[in-house]
């Protein structure tokens, strides 16, 4: 059912693009610049009405099919699990718990940071340069 609606949606989109490209720009749909008779079935005004009605109909069909597809996909995947839980089940990934992580004491962290800052300070200090005479 989902595949049928998807194919139908693609057909509706292609038709919608074609109908939109058929419309005249700058008020051509409003009856300007058309033929002289106003009673014909395909006069400028009636053709504009036909094209606009087809555009409205195809646009409504597009939205209805999209909403139906969203409901069908949601019903098909009717599980209360999150995306991450689903991926964990599919890939057999082990969850990491807080007890699995080695906790480093805060004083060791401060000590390591102090050592790194001293090393950076030594490396960034400029050494004096002796003046060279020419």
LOMI-448825 format. One line per 5 residues: number of its first residue (from 1); their letters; for each residue x, y, z of C-alpha. Coordinates in steps of 0.5 Angstrom, whole numbers. Example, Ala and Ser with C-alpha at 12.3 -4.5 7.8 and 13.67 -1.06 7.14 Angstrom:
# residues 2
1> AS> 25 -9 16 ~ 27 -2 14
# end
This chain:
# residues 134
1> XXXXX> 0 0 0 ~ 6 5 2 ~ 9 3 -5 ~ 3 5 -9 ~ 2 11 -5
6> XXXXX> 9 13 -6 ~ 8 12 -14 ~ 2 16 -14 ~ 5 21 -10 ~ 11 22 -16
11> XXXXX> 6 22 -21 ~ 2 27 -18 ~ 8 31 -17 ~ 10 31 -24 ~ 3 33 -26
16> XXXXX> 3 39 -22 ~ 10 41 -24 ~ 7 41 -31 ~ 1 44 -30 ~ 5 50 -26
21> XXXXX> 9 51 -32 ~ 3 51 -37 ~ 1 57 -33 ~ 2 64 -37 ~ 6 69 -32
26> XXXXX> 4 76 -31 ~ -4 75 -31 ~ -5 71 -37 ~ -9 66 -33 ~ -14 72 -31
31> XXXXX> -16 73 -38 ~ -11 78 -41 ~ -9 78 -48 ~ -14 72 -50 ~ -18 71 -56
36> XXXXX> -24 76 -58 ~ -30 71 -56 ~ -32 71 -49 ~ -37 65 -50 ~ -32 59 -52
41> XXXXX> -30 53 -47 ~ -22 55 -48 ~ -22 62 -48 ~ -17 66 -44 ~ -21 66 -38
46> XXXXX> -24 59 -38 ~ -17 56 -39 ~ -14 60 -34 ~ -20 57 -29 ~ -19 50 -32
51> XXXXX> -11 51 -30 ~ -12 54 -24 ~ -17 49 -22 ~ -13 43 -24 ~ -7 46 -20
56> XXXXX> -11 47 -14 ~ -14 39 -14 ~ -7 37 -16 ~ -4 41 -10 ~ -9 38 -5
61> XXXXX> -8 31 -8 ~ -1 32 -6 ~ -2 34 1 ~ -7 28 2 ~ -3 23 0
66> XXXXX> 3 26 4 ~ -1 26 10 ~ -3 18 8 ~ 4 16 7 ~ 6 19 14
71> XXXXX> 0 16 18 ~ 2 9 14 ~ 9 9 16 ~ 8 11 23 ~ 3 6 24
76> XXXXX> 8 1 21 ~ 13 3 25 ~ 9 3 31 ~ 14 2 37 ~ 15 6 43
81> XXXXX> 23 5 42 ~ 27 11 41 ~ 31 11 34 ~ 38 9 39 ~ 34 3 42
86> XXXXX> 32 1 35 ~ 40 2 33 ~ 42 -2 39 ~ 38 -8 38 ~ 40 -8 30
91> XXXXX> 47 -8 31 ~ 48 -11 38 ~ 51 -5 41 ~ 53 -5 48 ~ 51 0 52
96> XXXXX> 56 4 56 ~ 54 5 64 ~ 57 10 68 ~ 60 4 72 ~ 64 2 66
101> XXXXX> 68 8 66 ~ 75 9 70 ~ 74 16 74 ~ 80 20 74 ~ 81 24 81
106> XXXXX> 80 31 80 ~ 87 33 83 ~ 90 29 78 ~ 87 32 73 ~ 89 39 76
111> XXXXX> 96 36 76 ~ 96 34 69 ~ 93 41 67 ~ 99 45 70 ~ 104 40 67
116> XXXXX> 101 42 60 ~ 101 49 61 ~ 108 50 64 ~ 110 46 58 ~ 107 51 53
121> XXXXX> 110 57 57 ~ 117 54 56 ~ 115 53 48 ~ 112 59 47 ~ 117 64 50
126> XXXXX> 122 67 45 ~ 129 67 46 ~ 133 73 46 ~ 137 74 39 ~ 143 78 39
131> XXXX> 144 84 35 ~ 148 83 29 ~ 152 88 26 ~ 153 89 18
# end
